[in-house]
């Protein structure tokens, strides 16, 4: 029996090692869109035709499929409409205050829309492998009952005709934005819902974000010849449309021209159009063609966009080094929408900003090319994994490329930490694992998704070491690009890179609102007494400066880690002896460090990466 057990272990190890964090039996669905639309500019409507090839790799037959009809959210009585009246702090872009600042009376901007102002996507016909289907519309979802199942491994062909009306600009999509962009076309087409090991993801559109299968897009947009478009993918006929060549050969039919785009291996397609757009472009050192498409309001606006274009190309080179190479050939930054939102190989951002704000929003949305578009993260479920890691990338790049700080020695996302502390002490914090739509306040959602998510990433470097964190990001890229990873997949990569168990950290920081709080309670001539005042245990770096001027860094691992982080090469630790002491149990509240000589100064976490909500008792000085 002993020999058989050893052989069993050997088989398990040999089978599991090559996976290096990737789930055994992983699968994902595939889509290929071929769409053609005819835009009626004066009525803000368009007619659409789609051929969609859908490949089922799930291991089971599918008797139903679902599409998202996002424009339907912009109708009085929709779930999005009601959400604006039920949430405690509605998005100011989406409401009108009928009261005063002191006594607000909020009205949803969707509620008073007229039939000519609402958004909709109306299905005119839908076939499955040439056979008519049975379907019904339920809010922003289209449920399709198939005449025969899609078998495992089979590819089915859907053909659809639909008519759509572009809503007033209220959230992301819309017509005539506040900056006077005519068309911001996001969530504009009937989009196949995502199906994975967790089942169908059928979230009603109530203003958060998205998940979709990877696929290829072939899109043709017929629109008035005077319009200029910025879009996902690669423009196939730049010489036949306005804006991309000095002397294009435009041949309009009934005053319309066709814009033809193709994109491979993305999971969303967006575009914007206006007759006053201008186009600029540059190429990164890594070969990414970056385009800006914007309204040249005045000289300052033009100068800002030109500066932002140069920094955007630098950004793609920066991220390639730290997070993996951008795998597509182009990226387009288009003025449009109501803030900033990422899409496949493109983003829509508002452009009437100062240079710092413009660069910041471009960096953030471009960083989504990794976290969420290269790794197809489910933003409706793991919003912090998407927004938080993106914020982490954005802050690193902004400080090095825009602020020219060079390598940041301690904590580059300290502002996110401060926002998280404010949230943690506000009484409004909810578990970060909450579904994105279900937060009680936009305040809690935004601070947990963006700020606490960034804290999770930065603090992970504190636990496993910064070099291990850097290696984790690159290893994760190699194993999960063009797939749909979960947070557990990232955790497993970090564990395998570092040799440290991280179950306790991810569980407590994501699934609870527990807080970290340590203190120095006593310092004697030969000891330092530490206390865990909270219910969240962490490893500690404790730096001691002795009375003779020498320094010693005491590293206290946590028992649950089952490992230790390596020494780190921060400037603050130079000329410092590192001593690893006995690990600390999470069940034990106090810990004593024995010193060889009297301490003059002691401080917990000199790198400021530990998210301790009360740092005033983290230092001692004679």
Secondary structure, 3 states (H helix, E strand, C coil): CHHHHHHHHHHHHHHHHCCCCCCCCCCCCEEEEEEEEEEECCCCEEEEEEEEEEECCCCCCEEEEEEECHHHHCCCCCHHHHHHHHCCCCCHHHEEECCCCCCCCEEECCCCCCCCCCCEEEEEEEEECCEECEEEEECCEEEEEEEEEECCCCEEEEEEEEEEECCECCCCCEECCCCCCCEEECCCCCEECEEECCEEECCCCCCCCCCCCCEEEEEEEEEECCCEEEECCEECCHHHCCCCCCCCCCCCECCEEEEEEEEEEECCCCEEEECCEEEEEEECCCCCEEEEEEECCCHHHHHHHHHHHHHHHHHHHHHHHHHCCCCCCEEEEEECCCCEEEECCEEEECCCCCHHHHHHHHHHHHHCHHHHHHECCCCCCCHHHHHHHHHHHHHHHHHHHHCCCCCCCCCCCHHHHHHHHHHHCCCCCCCCCCCHHHCCCHHHHHHHHHHHHHHHHHHHHHHHCHHHHHHHHHHHHHHHCCECCCHHHHHHHHHHHHCCCCHHHHHHHHHCCCCECEEEEEECCCEEEEEECCCCCCCEEEEEEECCCCEEEEEEEEHHHCCCCCCCCCHHHCCCEEEEEEEECCCCCEEEEECCCCEEEEEECCCCCCCECCHHHCEEEC
